[in-house]
Amino acid sequence: MSSHTHQTDIQKLIEGLHPDPFSILGKYQTKKQQTVRVFLPQAKTVFIQPGDIPLQKIDDAGLFEWQGVFGTVADKYQIQWQDDSGKKHKNYDPYSFDLQLNESDLRLLQQGKHWHAYRFLGAKPKLVDGIEGVLFSIWSPNAQRISVVGDFCDWDGRRFPMYCHSYFGVWELFIPNLKPNTLYKYEILGADNTIHLKSDPYGKGFEQRPQTSSYVVSPSTHTWQDQNWLQQRENFDWQTQPISVYEVHLGSWLRDENNDFLNYRQLAHQLIDYVKNLHFTHIELLPIAEHPLDDSWGYQVTGYFAPTSRFGSPDDFRYFVDYCHQHEIGVILDWVPGHFPKDAHGLAWFDGAALYEYADPRQGEHQDWGTLIFNYARHEVICFLISNALYWLKEFHIDGLRVDAVASMLYLDYSREPGEWIPNQHGGNENLEAIEFMRQMNTVLHQECKGIMMIAEESTSWPQVTKPSYVGGLGFSIKWNMGWMHDSLQYMSKDPVHRAYHHDSLTFSVSYAFSENFILSFSHDEVVHGKKSLLDKMPGDTWQKFANLRLLYTYMWCYSGKKLLFMGCEFAQGHEWQFKNSLDWELPDVDMHQGVQQLVSDLNQLYLTEPALHVDDFTQQGFQWIDDHDSEQSVISFIRQAKIEGKLRQVIVLLNFTPIPRNDYQIGVDKSGEYHEILNSDAAYYSGSNMANSILHTELKPWMGRPYSLSVNLPPLAGIMLSCEN
C-alpha cells in the first residue's frame, strides 16, 4: 500500500466512509513483520495482550498501530486500552477473526431461494475459535458503510464498521465478548449520503416501546412439551374437522389491576382455561410481532422476527404456545406481509434507497394506511417474508397464519384512482409479482410444515384463493367469508318488520358458499371505528337485542364453514372494542350476557361433537335447503348432514328472524321418527323466553318435496336444531 493510498484509506476510515475496514484494521503479517492496527477514538493508551505490547497513536482521531517482528503477537490477541476517564477495557479484536458467512447461504438469498434466512442474518450469539461473541449480518446492497452500534461503543459508528460481501450486498461482523441482551442498531451510510440508524430487520428481540433498539437474543432454553400435538397436527384433516377460532388481542383481553399488560405466561394460564371452557378449538392472535404503536393493534410491524416485548421474551411466548398445545388449543397468528410502516428505525428507505419497498409510490405506498408495500419482485424480499413465516411456524410451533389484507396485495389499483397506479406488463390491474409470491409462499409452507393452515383475509371475488397453486389457485387453506359476514350483519341490523324485503341477504351466500374453503368470521374489524358492538348492531329493546344476537350466533354455527369470533363478542360486550383496556369482565356475571356466553359454549360443543355440523363444511353435500323462500315470515330452514360409516347423520335447522312466535310451523323432512331439540337459542338457559318443543313426531305427509312432514313451534327471534332418533 503506497503512502498516499494508506493516508487516503485512513482518512476514509476516520470519516466513517471506508467500505472494507478489514483491509486497514486487525493484524497483517509478512514473513518477517507483523502489523496490528486498531481504531479507538476514546483511547488514551492501547496495549496488545498477551505481551503487554504498546501501540502508537498514528492519528489524532484515534488510530493506533504496532509494527514488529513476525510471531510476536498471538493469533487471537486482546486489545487492552484506557479511556480519557481512566477506565480500562479489554476485548478481543473483531478484525482478527475470519469472515463467518457461508457463500452458499448468500447465493441462495440472492436467488430468492433461502427459506431460512433468519438462521444466518441478524444477530447470532456464536462461538468462534473458542471465543464467545455475536455475529451480526445484514442485507443492504445500497449502503456505502454499515456499522454495529450500541452502548458497547457509545453508539459511535466509527468503532465497528462491517465487511461487505459486495456481490451479494450482505454485510457482516463478528464482535467478540458481546453478550445476549446487548442493545444494538445498525448505523448505515446510505446511497443518499446520509446516516440512517436502523433496527435489525432480522432482529429476534426489541426493547419496549417507545425505545426502538434491537437486542441480542440468546439461544432458546425452552423445552417443548407439545410433541403429541405436533404429531397429530401432521395428519390433521382440517377440511373435515371442527375449527372454531377465538380471536384475541393480547393487550386488551385482560390487564392487571394497574391496567398494565400481563406476561405471555400469565396469559397462557388465564386465557386457555377460559377458551377451553367455551370449547373453542383454536385462538387467533392479532399480530404479536414487534410494533411501535399500540394504536395499530400490531398491524404496522417493525420487528418481523420478534415477539413483542410488551408481554415478555421470545421464550415466554414459546411457553404460551406450548401451554396452548398441551391443552389441545391451536394457535393461529395474524401475519402482515402486505405492507410496513414508515418509521425511521424500520424497513422504510432502509439504506438511503427503496430496498424493501417499491421505489415508485404508485406501486410502493398504501395511501389509505400511510404504509409502504413490499417489493415482491426482489428475491431477497421474498426470502425475508417466506423465512419470516417459517420462523413463526418452526421456532414457535404456530399452527397457521392468517394473512392480512390479501386484496391489497392482489390488485395494483387497490384503493387508487385512475392515474395513481401502474398497470402490469399485460396492461391489467393484477399484481403478478404478489400473486407469484403467495403461490410460492403457500407451496413452501405446506411442504415444510405439515398440517398447518394458511388463512386469507380476502374481501373480493378473486377466484381460487383456496385452490392449490398447481391448478392456478393461490394455495391458501381457508378464506374469510367476508360476503356472508357483510350480508348477515346488514340483515340483522334491520328492524324485523323490514326483514322480509331483504330475505336474499340470508340466502344468496349459498350460491358461492362452496366455491372456496370458507371460515365465517365476526372479527375485530366489525366492532371498531363507529361500527358498534355486535350487540349494539341488533335492533329492538334490550330483550330483542340479546335474542337477535343469540339468533345470529345460532345461524353462524349451523351454517356451512368454519367459525371465528372476536373476544368479548362471546358474552355480548355492549360497547365497541377498546384496545387500551380490558374487556368488561363483570358482564358475564349478568344474566343476559351470561346467557349469550353459555350459548356460544353450547354451540361450540355441539359443533365439535356433531359430525353433521362440520364434516362437510366445505362441500355442497353437507347442506340442503328445506325452505329458503319464506320471506313473508322471515324464516329459513335447512339441513346440515354428513355420512359417517355409511350412515347419514342430519341436523334440521330452523331460524325465525321475527319476534313473532310461529306455532305449528310445517317443514318437510327425509326421515320418519321422533325429533328432539338439541339446541334452542330461546331456552331459559340463555335468558330466552323458553318457548320449546317436546318430542316431535313426523307425519306420513309429503311436504316441500320430502316424504314426511314435521310440525314445529318456532320461538321468537330464535333458532332451533332438531335431531331425528329413528
Buried (B, 14 or more C-beta within 10 A) or exposed (E): EEEEEEEEBBEBBBEBBBBBBBBBBBBBEEEEEBBBBBBBBBBBBBBBBEEEBEBEBEBEBBBBBBEBEEEBBEEBBBBBBBBEEEEEBEBBBBBBBEEBBEEEBBEBBBEBBBBBBBBBBBBBBBEBEEBBBBBBBBBBBBBBBBBBBBEBBEBBBBBBBBBBBEEBBBBBBBBBBBEBEBBBBBBBBBBEEEBBBBBBBBBBBBBEBEEBBBBBBBEBEBEBEBEEBBEEBEEBEBBBBBBBBBBBBBBBBBBEEEEEBBBBBBBBEEBBEBBBEBBBBBBBBBBBBBBBBBEBBBBBBBBBBBBBBBBBBBBBBBBBBBBBBBBEBBBBBBBBBBBBBBBEBBBBBBBBBBBBBBEEBBBBBBEEBEBBBBBBBBBBBBBBBBBBBBBBBBBBBBBBBBBBBBBBBBBBBBEBEEEEBEEBEEEEBBBBBBBBBBBBBBBBBBEBBEBBBBBBBBBEEBEBBBBBBEEEBBBBBBBBBBBBBBBBBEBBBBEBEEBBEBBEBBBBBBEEBBBBBBBBBBBBBBBBEEBBBBBBBBBBEEBBBBBBBBBBBBBBBBBBBBBBBBBBBBBBBBEBBBBEEBBBEEBBEBEBBBBBBBBBBBBBBBBBEBBBBBBBBBBEEBBEEBBBEBBEBBBBBBBBBBBEEEEEBBBBBBBBBBBBBBEEBBBBBBBBEEBBBBBBBBBEBBBBBEBBBEEBEBEEEEBBEBBBBBBBBBBBBBBBBBBBEE
